[in-house]
Amino acid sequence: MYTYIRDCASYQEAIDCLENIFVKPVNEEYARHELHTCRQKSEEKIEEYFQRLKILSAYCNFAALTAAQNRDAAVRDALVARLRSGYISANVC
């Protein structure tokens, strides 16, 4: 790991370098698919299910949207969640 940061001039530069290498960007479409298709487990209490939904929602990058952006996001989410081809929906996500 030292080879990645040996030329960095500051601590912050080293952290930024390592984050660029090791921190994977969130796939927003997949995160929303996971949220929309999450079902309560038979042994799971409502509070536990609610907490799981909140954790899943943290990866969805929700932000203030215009009506058109909200519509487009809803259409995209519905498309991904309801595709008949598992292969295609897995690759869209």
Helices and strands as residue ranges (DSSP letters): H 2-5, H 11-22, H 28-37, H 46-57, H 67-82, H 86-92
